[in-house]
């Protein structure tokens, strides 16, 4: 990190880039257009967000993960209807997604994507790599996943790590282990089983028919995990909550669906990404490339001022 000033108090940051791209895609008017005539508002919003984050937070290590497996993810082989309700990006949106990856790299942030794994899997694999590198450290580094996707909470297995929905220094939300437990009624290590039971309509994960959030919470609070629950399934009918009498049979009848739903919800943490000790090291932004990028995207002077402010703080 020669020549770059960073904040030792800022955690290692893993950016779920698509979440922020879509935040600006759906909120900003089409006031900017690229040389090719494509709208570039999402690129503008995302670029400003990243510039401001790097300037104010000064992370020593950071990486961004992008989704490019929207129709080729390994989960589609397990369940063809996985995320089937989502429309694939049209040409104009695909242009903006690619442009956001380009500006991320111009600003010196290592970027990752895969045609097989989703961004969540890459984030999980990066986090596991970092934890393994830090396991013998008496004061291990905190890791923050920049995201709005609460399902990534299953990765928050250490007290110092957290989900970080960052917009500005005054508009942000952090979710550590206790916050995830408060949100879902289960601990992060139980979240995969929880999603296997209730499903996830956003991702078209079916879950077990008739099992809702409160039932799943009560079941996991009692049994701990799916394996232990099935080990004492005959005892479920005596539990003191509504529907317990028929729940055990319901789980047995839908075991195959439960196992599949759980496998869809589980984030991969060992994707082969060719990582080494420098994989998350920020580089100095490329001023010439950024000027050319802004010209091609149709951006005006304000974003150039944001870039200059960033460079002044390096």
KAQUI-V600439 format. One record per residue. N is the residue number from 1. RES is the residue in three letters. SS is DSSP state (h for helix, s for strand, l for the rest). NEAR is the number of other C-alpha atoms within 12 Angstrom. Layout:
n=(N,N)
res=(RES,RES)
ss=(SS,SS)
near=(NEAR,NEAR)
This chain:
n=(1,2,3,4,5,6,7,8,9,10,11,12,13,14,15,16,17,18,19,20,21,22,23,24,25,26,27,28,29,30,31,32,33,34,35,36,37,38,39,40,41,42,43,44,45,46,47,48,49,50,51,52,53,54,55,56,57,58,59,60,61,62,63,64,65,66,67,68,69,70,71,72,73,74,75,76,77,78,79,80,81,82,83,84,85,86,87,88,89,90,91,92,93,94,95,96,97,98,99,100,101,102,103,104,105,106,107,108,109,110,111,112,113,114,115,116,117,118,119,120,121,122,123,124,125,126,127,128,129,130,131,132,133,134,135,136,137,138,139,140,141,142,143,144,145,146,147,148,149,150,151,152,153,154,155,156,157,158,159,160,161,162,163,164,165,166,167,168,169,170,171,172,173,174,175,176,177,178,179,180,181,182,183,184,185,186,187,188,189,190,191,192,193,194,195,196,197,198,199,200,201,202,203,204,205,206,207,208,209,210,211,212,213,214,215,216,217,218,219,220,221,222,223,224,225,226,227,228,229,230,231,232,233,234,235,236,237,238,239,240,241,242,243,244,245,246,247,248,249,250,251,252,253,254,255,256,257,258,259,260,261,262,263,264,265,266,267,268,269,270,271,272,273,274,275,276,277,278,279,280,281,282,283,284,285,286,287,288,289,290,291,292,293,294,295,296,297,298,299,300,301,302,303,304,305,306,307,308,309,310,311,312,313,314)
res=(UNK,UNK,UNK,UNK,UNK,UNK,UNK,UNK,UNK,UNK,UNK,UNK,UNK,UNK,UNK,UNK,UNK,UNK,UNK,UNK,UNK,UNK,UNK,UNK,UNK,UNK,UNK,UNK,UNK,UNK,UNK,UNK,UNK,UNK,UNK,UNK,UNK,UNK,UNK,UNK,UNK,UNK,UNK,UNK,UNK,UNK,UNK,UNK,UNK,UNK,UNK,UNK,UNK,UNK,UNK,UNK,UNK,UNK,UNK,UNK,UNK,UNK,UNK,UNK,UNK,UNK,UNK,UNK,UNK,UNK,UNK,UNK,UNK,UNK,UNK,UNK,UNK,UNK,UNK,UNK,UNK,UNK,UNK,UNK,UNK,UNK,UNK,UNK,UNK,UNK,UNK,UNK,UNK,UNK,UNK,UNK,UNK,UNK,UNK,UNK,UNK,UNK,UNK,UNK,UNK,UNK,UNK,UNK,UNK,UNK,UNK,UNK,UNK,UNK,UNK,UNK,UNK,UNK,UNK,UNK,UNK,UNK,UNK,UNK,UNK,UNK,UNK,UNK,UNK,UNK,UNK,UNK,UNK,UNK,UNK,UNK,UNK,UNK,UNK,UNK,UNK,UNK,UNK,UNK,UNK,UNK,UNK,UNK,UNK,UNK,UNK,UNK,UNK,UNK,UNK,UNK,UNK,UNK,UNK,UNK,UNK,UNK,UNK,UNK,UNK,UNK,UNK,UNK,UNK,UNK,UNK,UNK,UNK,UNK,UNK,UNK,UNK,UNK,UNK,UNK,UNK,UNK,UNK,UNK,UNK,UNK,UNK,UNK,UNK,UNK,UNK,UNK,UNK,UNK,UNK,UNK,UNK,UNK,UNK,UNK,UNK,UNK,UNK,UNK,UNK,UNK,UNK,UNK,UNK,UNK,UNK,UNK,UNK,UNK,UNK,UNK,UNK,UNK,UNK,UNK,UNK,UNK,UNK,UNK,UNK,UNK,UNK,UNK,UNK,UNK,UNK,UNK,UNK,UNK,UNK,UNK,UNK,UNK,UNK,UNK,UNK,UNK,UNK,UNK,UNK,UNK,UNK,UNK,UNK,UNK,UNK,UNK,UNK,UNK,UNK,UNK,UNK,UNK,UNK,UNK,UNK,UNK,UNK,UNK,UNK,UNK,UNK,UNK,UNK,UNK,UNK,UNK,UNK,UNK,UNK,UNK,UNK,UNK,UNK,UNK,UNK,UNK,UNK,UNK,UNK,UNK,UNK,UNK,UNK,UNK,UNK,UNK,UNK,UNK,UNK,UNK,UNK,UNK,UNK,UNK,UNK,UNK,UNK,UNK,UNK,UNK,UNK,UNK,UNK,UNK,UNK,UNK,UNK,UNK)
ss=(l,l,l,l,l,l,l,l,l,l,l,s,s,s,s,s,h,h,h,h,h,h,h,h,h,l,l,l,l,l,l,l,s,l,l,l,l,l,s,l,h,h,h,h,h,h,h,h,h,h,h,h,h,h,h,h,h,l,l,l,s,s,s,s,s,l,l,l,l,l,l,l,l,h,h,h,h,h,l,l,l,l,l,l,l,l,l,l,l,l,h,h,h,h,h,h,h,h,h,h,h,h,h,h,h,h,l,l,l,s,s,s,l,l,l,l,l,l,h,h,h,h,h,h,h,h,h,h,h,h,h,h,h,h,l,l,l,l,l,l,l,l,s,s,s,s,l,l,l,h,h,h,h,h,h,l,l,l,l,l,l,s,s,s,s,s,s,s,l,l,s,s,s,s,s,l,h,h,h,h,h,h,h,h,l,l,l,h,h,h,h,h,h,h,h,h,h,h,l,s,h,h,h,l,s,l,l,l,l,l,l,l,h,h,h,h,h,h,h,h,h,h,h,l,l,h,h,h,h,h,h,l,h,h,h,h,h,h,l,l,l,l,l,h,h,h,h,h,h,h,h,h,h,l,h,h,h,h,h,h,h,h,h,h,h,l,l,l,l,l,l,l,l,l,l,l,l,l,l,l,s,l,l,l,l,l,h,h,h,h,h,h,h,h,h,h,h,l,l,l,h,h,h,h,h,h,h,h,h,h,h,h,l,l)
near=(20,11,14,23,24,28,20,14,17,26,30,38,43,49,50,42,49,39,31,35,42,28,25,28,29,17,17,19,16,24,21,27,25,27,17,16,18,25,30,38,37,42,50,45,35,37,39,33,35,43,36,29,35,43,30,27,29,29,36,34,38,43,45,45,43,39,36,26,26,29,26,22,28,23,32,25,17,21,25,21,21,31,28,21,15,15,12,17,20,12,14,23,25,27,26,36,37,26,34,43,37,31,40,42,32,29,40,35,38,32,37,39,34,25,21,25,35,36,38,46,39,41,47,38,30,45,47,29,27,36,26,19,18,18,14,11,12,7,10,19,29,31,41,42,44,39,35,28,28,34,37,42,44,39,43,37,28,25,21,24,36,37,42,37,32,33,29,19,17,10,11,16,22,28,35,31,30,24,23,31,26,16,20,33,26,33,31,37,29,38,40,39,42,45,48,40,44,34,35,30,20,18,26,24,36,34,36,34,25,22,30,25,26,22,32,39,31,29,41,35,24,26,24,25,30,32,18,19,27,25,15,20,27,20,21,30,21,18,23,15,18,19,23,26,18,22,34,28,20,26,35,23,15,22,25,19,26,32,31,29,34,32,29,39,41,34,34,30,26,22,27,20,26,15,24,14,15,19,25,34,28,35,30,30,32,23,23,16,20,32,25,20,31,35,22,24,34,27,31,22,14,17,29,26,20,30,35,23,19,31,26,17,22,27)
